[in-house]
């Protein structure tokens, strides 16, 4: 049994390093409008940065990727993309905002960290991290009300290529409970 536990711990540490954590995510209705009765949507990306976050050179690229994923998800839930000619106008408008900032993050649990050639110490102090934010608001075009709001915060590496898997997981999580069309 000891052997299994000792092999599992390094595997969990490696898994944590390989997958950028989603720090928090939420999504839900914010206005009493039955969005499931709407049929078409359009995507407004990029719509700027979330409050308290700033855009970067990569924000517009991330927003375009989120827009494509969100469009695919809404299509799978029975909605259709509005006709850009105006023949089939949008009932819903997705507004996507992406940004980043530096934050101090406290560890979720103590992690062994090399401190010197002589041993390890537990990391219990807050660490600096670059945090990315993704906000998706769904606006009812007829009323102008935000009817759905979702957001995710994730740890990002600004020097690494954009993590498509992380963008997809975050977008999926935000829109997971968006209602299917009736």
N, CA, C and O atoms as a DFTB+ gen file, in Angstrom:
728 C
 N C O
     1  1       0.814      -1.193       0.000
     2  2       0.000       0.000       0.000
     3  2       0.859       1.260       0.000
     4  3       0.532       2.229      -0.685
     5  1       1.971       1.259       0.772
     6  2       2.848       2.425       0.802
     7  2       3.417       2.728      -0.574
     8  3       3.573       3.892      -0.942
     9  1       3.726       1.692      -1.329
    10  2       4.295       1.880      -2.654
    11  2       3.300       2.590      -3.568
    12  3       3.677       3.491      -4.318
    13  1       2.041       2.189      -3.509
    14  2       1.024       2.829      -4.354
    15  2       0.869       4.305      -4.015
    16  3       0.789       5.139      -4.916
    17  1       0.826       4.635      -2.747
    18  2       0.673       6.023      -2.334
    19  2       1.889       6.831      -2.762
    20  3       1.740       7.962      -3.223
    21  1       3.087       6.277      -2.618
    22  2       4.285       7.032      -2.981
    23  2       4.382       7.254      -4.486
    24  3       4.983       8.235      -4.922
    25  1       3.808       6.371      -5.279
    26  2       3.793       6.570      -6.725
    27  2       2.675       7.523      -7.143
    28  3       2.797       8.233      -8.142
    29  1       1.603       7.535      -6.384
    30  2       0.470       8.384      -6.716
    31  2       0.769       9.866      -6.468
    32  3       0.346      10.717      -7.250
    33  1       1.481      10.177      -5.405
    34  2       1.756      11.580      -5.075
    35  2       2.496      12.318      -6.193
    36  3       2.060      13.403      -6.577
    37  1       3.598      11.779      -6.735
    38  2       4.245      12.490      -7.842
    39  2       3.349      12.614      -9.068
    40  3       3.407      13.612      -9.787
    41  1       2.523      11.605      -9.303
    42  2       1.619      11.663     -10.453
    43  2       0.621      12.808     -10.289
    44  3       0.326      13.515     -11.253
    45  1       0.102      12.993      -9.085
    46  2      -0.832      14.079      -8.839
    47  2      -0.148      15.441      -8.973
    48  3      -0.749      16.385      -9.486
    49  1       1.084      15.551      -8.524
    50  2       1.819      16.800      -8.669
    51  2       2.027      17.109     -10.149
    52  3       1.828      18.247     -10.573
    53  1       2.425      16.112     -10.942
    54  2       2.620      16.319     -12.367
    55  2       1.319      16.698     -13.059
    56  3       1.312      17.549     -13.948
    57  1       0.229      16.076     -12.659
    58  2      -1.069      16.396     -13.241
    59  2      -1.437      17.849     -12.946
    60  3      -1.952      18.549     -13.818
    61  1      -1.178      18.296     -11.742
    62  2      -1.471      19.675     -11.380
    63  2      -0.650      20.665     -12.172
    64  3      -1.136      21.750     -12.494
    65  1       0.585      20.317     -12.493
    66  2       1.442      21.199     -13.271
    67  2       0.996      21.213     -14.725
    68  3       1.040      22.257     -15.376
    69  1       0.565      20.063     -15.244
    70  2       0.212      19.956     -16.658
    71  2      -1.120      20.616     -16.980
    72  3      -1.327      21.032     -18.120
    73  1      -2.019      20.725     -16.032
    74  2      -3.342      21.290     -16.280
    75  2      -3.470      22.605     -15.532
    76  3      -3.401      22.632     -14.304
    77  1      -3.655      23.690     -16.262
    78  2      -3.863      24.967     -15.596
    79  2      -5.189      24.915     -14.860
    80  3      -6.201      24.509     -15.430
    81  1      -5.192      25.323     -13.600
    82  2      -6.425      25.214     -12.823
    83  2      -7.417      26.314     -13.168
    84  3      -7.045      27.465     -13.400
    85  1      -8.672      25.936     -13.194
    86  2      -9.748      26.919     -13.260
    87  2     -10.008      27.299     -11.806
    88  3     -10.438      26.460     -11.015
    89  1      -9.750      28.555     -11.449
    90  2      -9.870      28.980     -10.061
    91  2     -11.326      29.056      -9.632
    92  3     -11.677      28.607      -8.541
    93  1     -12.163      29.611     -10.468
    94  2     -13.596      29.606     -10.194
    95  2     -14.348      29.838     -11.485
    96  3     -13.844      30.458     -12.422
    97  1     -15.547      29.335     -11.510
    98  2     -16.401      29.474     -12.688
    99  2     -17.846      29.510     -12.215
   100  3     -18.226      28.810     -11.277
   101  1     -18.641      30.332     -12.875
   102  2     -20.072      30.355     -12.578
   103  2     -20.827      30.780     -13.828
   104  3     -20.266      31.388     -14.739
   105  1     -22.080      30.454     -13.849
   106  2     -22.947      30.863     -14.944
   107  2     -24.386      30.703     -14.514
   108  3     -24.731      29.737     -13.835
   109  1     -25.232      31.647     -14.907
   110  2     -26.634      31.520     -14.543
   111  2     -27.466      32.673     -15.053
   112  3     -26.946      33.692     -15.508
   113  1     -28.765      32.491     -14.968
   114  2     -29.721      33.505     -15.412
   115  2     -29.676      34.690     -14.461
   116  3     -29.518      34.523     -13.252
   117  1     -29.818      35.891     -15.018
   118  2     -29.816      37.095     -14.192
   119  2     -31.051      37.965     -14.412
   120  3     -31.243      38.940     -13.686
   121  1     -31.884      37.643     -15.383
   122  2     -33.108      38.407     -15.635
   123  2     -34.236      37.427     -15.935
   124  3     -33.995      36.344     -16.468
   125  1     -35.460      37.801     -15.597
   126  2     -36.594      36.889     -15.785
   127  2     -37.064      36.822     -17.244
   128  3     -38.207      37.162     -17.552
   129  1     -36.180      36.386     -18.125
   130  2     -36.514      36.230     -19.534
   131  2     -36.267      34.773     -19.894
   132  3     -35.204      34.227     -19.600
   133  1     -37.244      34.145     -20.528
   134  2     -37.102      32.746     -20.921
   135  2     -36.277      32.669     -22.208
   136  3     -36.818      32.774     -23.309
   137  1     -34.956      32.484     -22.055
   138  2     -34.093      32.452     -23.236
   139  2     -34.348      31.227     -24.105
   140  3     -34.039      31.241     -25.296
   141  1     -34.896      30.187     -23.536
   142  2     -35.130      28.970     -24.321
   143  2     -36.197      29.183     -25.403
   144  3     -36.323      28.371     -26.320
   145  1     -36.962      30.275     -25.295
   146  2     -37.954      30.570     -26.333
   147  2     -37.347      31.384     -27.485
   148  3     -38.005      31.606     -28.502
   149  1     -36.102      31.826     -27.326
   150  2     -35.408      32.554     -28.381
   151  2     -34.789      31.537     -29.331
   152  3     -34.570      30.387     -28.951
   153  1     -34.505      31.952     -30.572
   154  2     -33.993      30.951     -31.514
   155  2     -32.657      31.308     -32.161
   156  3     -31.935      30.410     -32.594
   157  1     -32.310      32.585     -32.239
   158  2     -31.090      32.957     -32.955
   159  2     -30.155      33.767     -32.058
   160  3     -30.584      34.381     -31.081
   161  1     -28.880      33.756     -32.407
   162  2     -27.896      34.503     -31.627
   163  2     -26.813      35.051     -32.542
   164  3     -26.622      34.595     -33.669
   165  1     -26.120      36.036     -32.020
   166  2     -24.923      36.573     -32.653
   167  2     -23.869      36.722     -31.568
   168  3     -24.194      36.743     -30.381
   169  1     -22.616      36.824     -31.969
   170  2     -21.525      36.921     -30.998
   171  2     -20.785      38.226     -31.202
   172  3     -20.389      38.559     -32.319
   173  1     -20.600      38.968     -30.109
   174  2     -19.843      40.209     -30.118
   175  2     -18.519      39.951     -29.411
   176  3     -18.447      39.956     -28.182
   177  1     -17.476      39.726     -30.198
   178  2     -16.165      39.461     -29.604
   179  2     -15.113      40.189     -30.416
   180  3     -15.150      40.112     -31.644
   181  1     -14.206      40.868     -29.815
   182  2     -14.129      41.101     -28.373
   183  2     -14.956      42.324     -27.963
   184  3     -15.116      43.273     -28.730
   185  1     -15.461      42.275     -26.762
   186  2     -16.252      43.377     -26.216
   187  2     -15.464      44.129     -25.143
   188  3     -16.052      44.876     -24.361
   189  1     -14.141      43.944     -25.093
   190  2     -13.306      44.617     -24.104
   191  2     -12.883      43.674     -22.996
   192  3     -13.006      42.455     -23.119
   193  1     -12.385      44.248     -21.913
   194  2     -11.897      43.475     -20.768
   195  2     -12.901      43.541     -19.627
   196  3     -13.638      44.520     -19.509
   197  1     -12.938      42.506     -18.783
   198  2     -13.797      42.569     -17.596
   199  2     -13.302      43.666     -16.645
   200  3     -12.119      44.007     -16.666
   201  1     -14.181      44.214     -15.822
   202  2     -13.751      45.229     -14.855
   203  2     -12.614      44.697     -13.973
   204  3     -12.676      43.571     -13.482
   205  1     -11.584      45.515     -13.781
   206  2     -10.457      45.123     -12.942
   207  2      -9.384      44.341     -13.671
   208  3      -8.351      44.018     -13.084
   209  1      -9.605      44.030     -14.933
   210  2      -8.643      43.283     -15.734
   211  2      -8.242      44.143     -16.922
   212  3      -8.983      45.043     -17.318
   213  1      -7.086      43.872     -17.484
   214  2      -6.665      44.617     -18.665
   215  2      -6.473      43.658     -19.830
   216  3      -6.180      42.477     -19.643
   217  1      -6.643      44.182     -21.017
   218  2      -6.446      43.385     -22.214
   219  2      -4.966      43.235     -22.514
   220  3      -4.129      43.967     -21.987
   221  1      -4.666      42.291     -23.354
   222  2      -3.292      42.083     -23.795
   223  2      -3.320      41.859     -25.298
   224  3      -4.380      41.872     -25.924
   225  1      -2.155      41.657     -25.859
   226  2      -2.079      41.379     -27.295
   227  2      -2.863      40.121     -27.653
   228  3      -3.354      39.984     -28.774
   229  1      -2.977      39.210     -26.699
   230  2      -3.625      37.922     -26.973
   231  2      -5.110      37.901     -26.633
   232  3      -5.792      36.930     -26.960
   233  1      -5.627      38.936     -25.990
   234  2      -7.033      38.934     -25.556
   235  2      -8.000      38.764     -26.718
   236  3      -8.948      37.984     -26.629
   237  1      -7.768      39.491     -27.806
   238  2      -8.674      39.395     -28.960
   239  2      -8.639      37.995     -29.561
   240  3      -9.670      37.482     -29.996
   241  1      -7.464      37.374     -29.588
   242  2      -7.343      36.012     -30.112
   243  2      -8.099      35.024     -29.229
   244  3      -8.806      34.151     -29.734
   245  1      -7.951      35.161     -27.913
   246  2      -8.683      34.283     -26.986
   247  2     -10.186      34.501     -27.161
   248  3     -10.949      33.536     -27.188
   249  1     -10.620      35.761     -27.279
   250  2     -12.054      36.059     -27.442
   251  2     -12.605      35.425     -28.715
   252  3     -13.724      34.912     -28.719
   253  1     -11.823      35.458     -29.799
   254  2     -12.278      34.810     -31.044
   255  2     -12.419      33.295     -30.849
   256  3     -13.367      32.689     -31.349
   257  1     -11.495      32.697     -30.136
   258  2     -11.578      31.251     -29.880
   259  2     -12.796      30.934     -29.016
   260  3     -13.507      29.962     -29.271
   261  1     -13.034      31.756     -27.994
   262  2     -14.213      31.563     -27.133
   263  2     -15.480      31.713     -27.959
   264  3     -16.422      30.939     -27.790
   265  1     -15.517      32.702     -28.855
   266  2     -16.699      32.934     -29.694
   267  2     -17.020      31.697     -30.523
   268  3     -18.184      31.311     -30.635
   269  1     -16.009      31.078     -31.098
   270  2     -16.237      29.874     -31.919
   271  2     -16.749      28.721     -31.057
   272  3     -17.656      27.995     -31.466
   273  1     -16.176      28.553     -29.875
   274  2     -16.614      27.469     -28.973
   275  2     -18.038      27.736     -28.492
   276  3     -18.870      26.828     -28.479
   277  1     -18.322      28.977     -28.097
   278  2     -19.662      29.327     -27.612
   279  2     -20.701      29.139     -28.706
   280  3     -21.797      28.645     -28.441
   281  1     -20.368      29.527     -29.933
   282  2     -21.304      29.349     -31.050
   283  2     -21.591      27.863     -31.265
   284  3     -22.737      27.477     -31.495
   285  1     -20.566      27.042     -31.190
   286  2     -20.760      25.595     -31.341
   287  2     -21.650      25.046     -30.220
   288  3     -22.526      24.218     -30.470
   289  1     -21.422      25.508     -28.987
   290  2     -22.225      25.030     -27.854
   291  2     -23.688      25.448     -27.980
   292  3     -24.588      24.639     -27.753
   293  1     -23.930      26.721     -28.346
   294  2     -25.312      27.174     -28.488
   295  2     -26.011      26.484     -29.654
   296  3     -27.204      26.192     -29.577
   297  1     -25.282      26.225     -30.721
   298  2     -25.861      25.491     -31.851
   299  2     -26.254      24.080     -31.410
   300  3     -27.297      23.568     -31.814
   301  1     -25.417      23.458     -30.584
   302  2     -25.733      22.104     -30.103
   303  2     -26.945      22.103     -29.165
   304  3     -27.564      21.061     -28.951
   305  1     -27.281      23.268     -28.608
   306  2     -28.443      23.385     -27.724
   307  2     -29.690      23.827     -28.487
   308  3     -30.719      24.113     -27.875
   309  1     -29.607      23.887     -29.824
   310  2     -30.782      24.164     -30.640
   311  2     -30.914      25.589     -31.149
   312  3     -31.872      25.890     -31.862
   313  1     -29.996      26.468     -30.812
   314  2     -30.032      27.848     -31.301
   315  2     -29.328      27.894     -32.659
   316  3     -28.528      27.015     -32.980
   317  1     -29.629      28.924     -33.452
   318  2     -28.948      29.069     -34.737
   319  2     -28.321      30.459     -34.831
   320  3     -28.788      31.416     -34.214
   321  1     -27.268      30.538     -35.610
   322  2     -26.574      31.800     -35.805
   323  2     -27.463      32.720     -36.639
   324  3     -28.025      32.305     -37.652
   325  1     -27.581      33.972     -36.200
   326  2     -28.410      34.947     -36.921
   327  2     -27.797      35.247     -38.281
   328  3     -26.580      35.190     -38.457
   329  1     -28.644      35.562     -39.220
   330  2     -28.223      35.910     -40.571
   331  2     -27.656      37.331     -40.546
   332  3     -28.326      38.261     -40.096
   333  1     -26.428      37.496     -41.029
   334  2     -25.795      38.819     -40.995
   335  2     -26.467      39.816     -41.942
   336  3     -26.265      41.023     -41.810
   337  1     -27.264      39.325     -42.894
   338  2     -27.957      40.234     -43.825
   339  2     -29.186      40.873     -43.177
   340  3     -29.765      41.809     -43.729
   341  1     -29.579      40.373     -42.018
   342  2     -30.749      40.913     -41.346
   343  2     -32.031      40.168     -41.666
   344  3     -33.081      40.477     -41.103
   345  1     -31.963      39.177     -42.573
   346  2     -33.149      38.402     -42.926
   347  2     -33.629      37.579     -41.730
   348  3     -34.828      37.349     -41.572
   349  1     -32.703      37.141     -40.898
   350  2     -33.017      36.363     -39.703
   351  2     -32.260      37.023     -38.543
   352  3     -31.168      36.579     -38.186
   353  1     -32.841      38.094     -37.946
   354  2     -32.110      38.861     -36.929
   355  2     -31.886      38.056     -35.641
   356  3     -32.574      37.071     -35.373
   357  1     -30.914      38.502     -34.867
   358  2     -30.561      37.820     -33.621
   359  2     -31.565      38.123     -32.517
   360  3     -31.992      39.264     -32.342
   361  1     -31.930      37.089     -31.781
   362  2     -32.738      37.241     -30.568
   363  2     -31.825      37.484     -29.368
   364  3     -32.182      38.208     -28.438
   365  1     -30.630      36.861     -29.402
   366  2     -29.671      36.935     -28.304
   367  2     -28.325      37.404     -28.839
   368  3     -27.951      37.093     -29.970
   369  1     -27.598      38.160     -28.008
   370  2     -26.249      38.602     -28.371
   371  2     -25.294      38.167     -27.260
   372  3     -25.489      38.512     -26.094
   373  1     -24.273      37.416     -27.623
   374  2     -23.247      37.026     -26.666
   375  2     -22.160      38.094     -26.667
   376  3     -21.605      38.425     -27.715
   377  1     -21.859      38.628     -25.492
   378  2     -20.787      39.603     -25.339
   379  2     -19.663      38.933     -24.563
   380  3     -19.858      38.466     -23.441
   381  1     -18.499      38.894     -25.171
   382  2     -17.362      38.183     -24.598
   383  2     -16.294      39.193     -24.209
   384  3     -15.894      40.035     -25.012
   385  1     -15.837      39.097     -22.956
   386  2     -14.758      39.948     -22.473
   387  2     -13.647      39.066     -21.901
   388  3     -13.898      38.102     -21.178
   389  1     -12.409      39.430     -22.249
   390  2     -11.237      38.660     -21.827
   391  2     -10.189      39.634     -21.310
   392  3      -9.981      40.696     -21.898
   393  1      -9.530      39.279     -20.214
   394  2      -8.461      40.119     -19.681
   395  2      -7.588      39.342     -18.726
   396  3      -7.799      38.153     -18.487
   397  1      -6.595      40.040     -18.179
   398  2      -5.691      39.393     -17.237
   399  2      -5.198      40.410     -16.216
   400  3      -5.259      41.619     -16.438
   401  1      -4.708      39.893     -15.096
   402  2      -4.094      40.722     -14.064
   403  2      -3.236      39.830     -13.180
   404  3      -3.353      38.605     -13.201
   405  1      -2.373      40.472     -12.406
   406  2      -1.564      39.734     -11.441
   407  2      -2.320      39.681     -10.123
   408  3      -2.901      40.675      -9.688
   409  1      -2.307      38.502      -9.486
   410  2      -2.973      38.320      -8.201
   411  2      -2.066      37.530      -7.277
   412  3      -1.159      36.828      -7.725
   413  1      -2.319      37.650      -5.997
   414  2      -1.683      36.796      -5.006
   415  2      -2.650      35.653      -4.740
   416  3      -3.802      35.877      -4.368
   417  1      -2.179      34.432      -4.932
   418  2      -3.031      33.265      -4.729
   419  2      -2.495      32.431      -3.574
   420  3      -1.325      32.050      -3.560
   421  1      -3.353      32.155      -2.617
   422  2      -2.981      31.258      -1.525
   423  2      -3.113      29.825      -2.019
   424  3      -4.053      29.515      -2.751
   425  1      -2.202      28.955      -1.641
   426  2      -2.315      27.562      -2.088
   427  2      -3.563      26.914      -1.498
   428  3      -3.975      27.225      -0.381
   429  1      -4.149      26.015      -2.266
   430  2      -5.340      25.297      -1.811
   431  2      -4.968      24.332      -0.693
   432  3      -5.732      24.136       0.251
   433  1      -3.797      23.737      -0.808
   434  2      -3.295      22.842       0.222
   435  2      -1.778      22.954       0.205
   436  3      -1.199      23.302      -0.824
   437  1      -1.125      22.665       1.327
   438  2       0.332      22.773       1.346
   439  2       0.973      21.837       0.321
   440  3       0.614      20.664       0.219
   441  1       1.920      22.379      -0.430
   442  2       2.655      21.606      -1.440
   443  2       4.122      21.569      -1.052
   444  3       4.672      22.600      -0.664
   445  1       4.775      20.418      -1.142
   446  2       6.219      20.418      -0.887
   447  2       6.930      21.232      -1.965
   448  3       6.603      21.136      -3.148
   449  1       7.893      22.021      -1.546
   450  2       8.646      22.871      -2.451
   451  2      10.120      22.823      -2.109
   452  3      10.474      22.928      -0.935
   453  1      10.990      22.670      -3.088
   454  2      12.413      22.665      -2.754
   455  2      12.809      24.002      -2.138
   456  3      12.522      25.055      -2.706
   457  1      13.456      23.968      -1.000
   458  2      13.880      25.205      -0.352
   459  2      15.393      25.328      -0.333
   460  3      15.941      26.430      -0.370
   461  1      16.037      24.222      -0.278
   462  2      17.488      24.207      -0.246
   463  2      17.921      22.786      -0.569
   464  3      17.090      21.882      -0.647
   465  1      19.213      22.590      -0.754
   466  2      19.656      21.220      -1.021
   467  2      19.301      20.265       0.116
   468  3      19.303      19.048      -0.066
   469  1      18.996      20.820       1.292
   470  2      18.761      19.971       2.449
   471  2      17.336      19.506       2.647
   472  3      17.105      18.676       3.526
   473  1      16.374      19.979       1.896
   474  2      15.028      19.491       2.167
   475  2      13.933      20.305       1.522
   476  3      14.170      21.080       0.594
   477  1      12.731      20.116       2.030
   478  2      11.536      20.742       1.476
   479  2      10.830      21.540       2.567
   480  3      10.949      21.238       3.754
   481  1      10.094      22.562       2.141
   482  2       9.214      23.294       3.051
   483  2       7.828      23.303       2.434
   484  3       7.682      23.153       1.221
   485  1       6.831      23.476       3.250
   486  2       5.474      23.545       2.712
   487  2       5.187      24.949       2.226
   488  3       5.518      25.929       2.894
   489  1       4.570      25.044       1.057
   490  2       4.192      26.340       0.497
   491  2       2.841      26.729       1.058
   492  3       1.808      26.222       0.619
   493  1       2.848      27.613       2.011
   494  2       1.586      28.046       2.605
   495  2       1.362      29.540       2.432
   496  3       0.298      30.046       2.790
   497  1       2.338      30.256       1.890
   498  2       2.196      31.678       1.662
   499  2       1.598      31.924       0.282
   500  3       1.662      31.071      -0.602
   501  1       1.022      33.097       0.119
   502  2       0.438      33.450      -1.173
   503  2       1.538      33.598      -2.224
   504  3       2.619      34.110      -1.932
   505  1       1.264      33.159      -3.418
   506  2       2.189      33.266      -4.531
   507  2       1.619      34.219      -5.566
   508  3       0.404      34.319      -5.737
   509  1       2.526      34.928      -6.263
   510  2       2.094      35.776      -7.372
   511  2       1.708      34.892      -8.543
   512  3       2.386      33.906      -8.831
   513  1       0.637      35.236      -9.209
   514  2       0.203      34.473     -10.383
   515  2      -0.445      35.422     -11.371
   516  3      -1.040      36.428     -10.985
   517  1      -0.328      35.097     -12.636
   518  2      -1.040      35.831     -13.680
   519  2      -2.375      35.111     -13.840
   520  3      -2.413      33.907     -14.094
   521  1      -3.454      35.846     -13.691
   522  2      -4.794      35.272     -13.746
   523  2      -5.533      35.852     -14.944
   524  3      -5.563      37.066     -15.145
   525  1      -6.128      34.965     -15.736
   526  2      -6.940      35.387     -16.863
   527  2      -8.417      35.297     -16.498
   528  3      -8.826      34.420     -15.737
   529  1      -9.202      36.201     -17.039
   530  2     -10.646      36.187     -16.792
   531  2     -11.376      36.121     -18.121
   532  3     -10.980      36.747     -19.105
   533  1     -12.436      35.359     -18.125
   534  2     -13.321      35.239     -19.275
   535  2     -14.734      35.498     -18.782
   536  3     -15.204      34.839     -17.854
   537  1     -15.413      36.460     -19.402
   538  2     -16.802      36.777     -19.044
   539  2     -17.651      36.636     -20.298
   540  3     -17.307      37.156     -21.360
   541  1     -18.759      35.932     -20.160
   542  2     -19.724      35.816     -21.248
   543  2     -21.069      36.305     -20.720
   544  3     -21.627      35.731     -19.785
   545  1     -21.579      37.367     -21.329
   546  2     -22.919      37.868     -21.017
   547  2     -23.802      37.598     -22.223
   548  3     -23.390      37.810     -23.363
   549  1     -25.014      37.131     -21.971
   550  2     -25.983      36.919     -23.037
   551  2     -27.062      37.982     -22.864
   552  3     -27.722      38.062     -21.828
   553  1     -27.222      38.792     -23.900
   554  2     -28.167      39.914     -23.869
   555  2     -29.376      39.575     -24.730
   556  3     -29.231      39.114     -25.862
   557  1     -30.585      39.807     -24.184
   558  2     -31.811      39.688     -24.958
   559  2     -31.898      40.948     -25.817
   560  3     -32.054      42.050     -25.290
   561  1     -31.800      40.790     -27.131
   562  2     -31.731      41.935     -28.038
   563  2     -32.989      42.803     -27.930
   564  3     -32.888      44.029     -27.949
   565  1     -34.160      42.195     -27.820
   566  2     -35.422      42.955     -27.788
   567  2     -35.511      43.869     -26.568
   568  3     -35.940      45.017     -26.686
   569  1     -35.111      43.373     -25.403
   570  2     -35.240      44.164     -24.173
   571  2     -33.950      44.889     -23.800
   572  3     -33.981      45.863     -23.047
   573  1     -32.813      44.419     -24.323
   574  2     -31.519      44.986     -23.954
   575  2     -31.009      44.509     -22.607
   576  3     -29.978      44.984     -22.132
   577  1     -31.725      43.567     -21.982
   578  2     -31.332      43.055     -20.663
   579  2     -30.281      41.956     -20.785
   580  3     -30.321      41.134     -21.700
   581  1     -29.341      41.961     -19.842
   582  2     -28.439      40.811     -19.715
   583  2     -29.266      39.713     -19.062
   584  3     -29.732      39.873     -17.934
   585  1     -29.449      38.600     -19.764
   586  2     -30.297      37.522     -19.256
   587  2     -29.482      36.340     -18.731
   588  3     -30.014      35.472     -18.039
   589  1     -28.204      36.313     -19.060
   590  2     -27.329      35.234     -18.615
   591  2     -25.948      35.817     -18.399
   592  3     -25.473      36.608     -19.214
   593  1     -25.305      35.440     -17.323
   594  2     -23.943      35.906     -17.046
   595  2     -23.123      34.713     -16.595
   596  3     -23.566      33.905     -15.778
   597  1     -21.934      34.616     -17.134
   598  2     -21.021      33.576     -16.704
   599  2     -19.603      34.089     -16.738
   600  3     -19.263      34.957     -17.542
   601  1     -18.768      33.545     -15.855
   602  2     -17.379      33.983     -15.796
   603  2     -16.493      32.858     -15.295
   604  3     -16.932      31.967     -14.569
   605  1     -15.235      32.924     -15.702
   606  2     -14.220      31.993     -15.216
   607  2     -12.935      32.763     -14.983
   608  3     -12.610      33.693     -15.720
   609  1     -12.209      32.364     -13.949
   610  2     -10.859      32.870     -13.689
   611  2      -9.924      31.680     -13.710
   612  3     -10.203      30.641     -13.112
   613  1      -8.805      31.844     -14.409
   614  2      -7.846      30.748     -14.554
   615  2      -6.425      31.279     -14.399
   616  3      -6.151      32.445     -14.682
   617  1      -5.533      30.414     -13.950
   618  2      -4.121      30.752     -13.900
   619  2      -3.564      30.571     -15.307
   620  3      -3.776      29.535     -15.937
   621  1      -2.844      31.592     -15.800
   622  2      -2.294      31.523     -17.156
   623  2      -0.789      31.772     -17.124
   624  3      -0.253      32.340     -16.173
   625  1      -0.135      31.336     -18.173
   626  2       1.279      31.624     -18.380
   627  2       1.351      32.560     -19.581
   628  3       1.141      32.120     -20.711
   629  1       1.646      33.848     -19.359
   630  2       1.627      34.808     -20.465
   631  2       2.720      34.565     -21.510
   632  3       2.657      35.103     -22.616
   633  1       3.714      33.760     -21.159
   634  2       4.806      33.494     -22.097
   635  2       4.592      32.232     -22.919
   636  3       5.307      31.999     -23.894
   637  1       3.623      31.420     -22.538
   638  2       3.342      30.167     -23.248
   639  2       2.278      30.422     -24.318
   640  3       1.538      31.402     -24.235
   641  1       2.201      29.549     -25.313
   642  2       1.113      29.679     -26.293
   643  2      -0.249      29.574     -25.596
   644  3      -0.360      29.003     -24.511
   645  1      -1.264      30.125     -26.226
   646  2      -2.620      30.042     -25.672
   647  2      -2.992      28.577     -25.516
   648  3      -2.816      27.781     -26.439
   649  1      -3.505      28.226     -24.349
   650  2      -3.885      26.853     -24.033
   651  2      -5.320      26.621     -24.516
   652  3      -6.278      26.946     -23.816
   653  1      -5.455      26.057     -25.715
   654  2      -6.791      25.831     -26.292
   655  2      -7.657      24.945     -25.412
   656  3      -8.867      25.150     -25.326
   657  1      -7.049      23.966     -24.762
   658  2      -7.797      23.079     -23.880
   659  2      -8.395      23.869     -22.715
   660  3      -9.546      23.652     -22.339
   661  1      -7.620      24.772     -22.153
   662  2      -8.095      25.592     -21.039
   663  2      -9.201      26.543     -21.494
   664  3     -10.185      26.739     -20.780
   665  1      -9.044      27.128     -22.669
   666  2     -10.084      28.015     -23.219
   667  2     -11.377      27.225     -23.412
   668  3     -12.458      27.706     -23.073
   669  1     -11.263      26.020     -23.954
   670  2     -12.456      25.201     -24.189
   671  2     -13.097      24.750     -22.879
   672  3     -14.318      24.812     -22.737
   673  1     -12.290      24.297     -21.921
   674  2     -12.847      23.854     -20.629
   675  2     -13.559      25.007     -19.922
   676  3     -14.629      24.815     -19.344
   677  1     -12.972      26.198     -19.967
   678  2     -13.578      27.357     -19.307
   679  2     -14.899      27.738     -19.969
   680  3     -15.893      27.978     -19.283
   681  1     -14.912      27.792     -21.294
   682  2     -16.133      28.149     -22.028
   683  2     -17.221      27.106     -21.800
   684  3     -18.378      27.451     -21.563
   685  1     -16.850      25.834     -21.871
   686  2     -17.804      24.753     -21.611
   687  2     -18.408      24.882     -20.214
   688  3     -19.618      24.739     -20.039
   689  1     -17.556      25.155     -19.219
   690  2     -18.034      25.243     -17.837
   691  2     -18.984      26.423     -17.651
   692  3     -19.990      26.309     -16.951
   693  1     -18.666      27.556     -18.279
   694  2     -19.528      28.746     -18.146
   695  2     -20.905      28.477     -18.745
   696  3     -21.920      28.838     -18.150
   697  1     -20.948      27.846     -19.916
   698  2     -22.223      27.659     -20.622
   699  2     -22.876      26.296     -20.360
   700  3     -23.872      25.957     -21.000
   701  1     -22.336      25.531     -19.446
   702  2     -22.848      24.174     -19.184
   703  2     -24.331      24.166     -18.850
   704  3     -25.050      23.269     -19.291
   705  1     -24.799      25.123     -18.097
   706  2     -26.215      25.116     -17.693
   707  2     -27.067      26.115     -18.475
   708  3     -28.208      26.385     -18.100
   709  1     -26.512      26.667     -19.566
   710  2     -27.319      27.540     -20.411
   711  2     -28.453      26.693     -20.984
   712  3     -28.202      25.605     -21.502
   713  1     -29.698      27.172     -20.902
   714  2     -30.837      26.322     -21.291
   715  2     -30.859      25.991     -22.795
   716  3     -30.541      26.821     -23.647
   717  1     -31.241      24.767     -23.071
   718  2     -31.451      24.342     -24.460
   719  2     -32.721      25.005     -24.977
   720  3     -33.626      25.338     -24.212
   721  1     -32.765      25.188     -26.287
   722  2     -33.925      25.798     -26.918
   723  2     -35.096      24.821     -26.900
   724  3     -34.922      23.619     -27.103
   725  1     -36.310      25.365     -26.651
   726  2     -37.508      24.510     -26.654
   727  2     -37.967      24.239     -28.054
   728  3     -38.960      23.539     -28.253
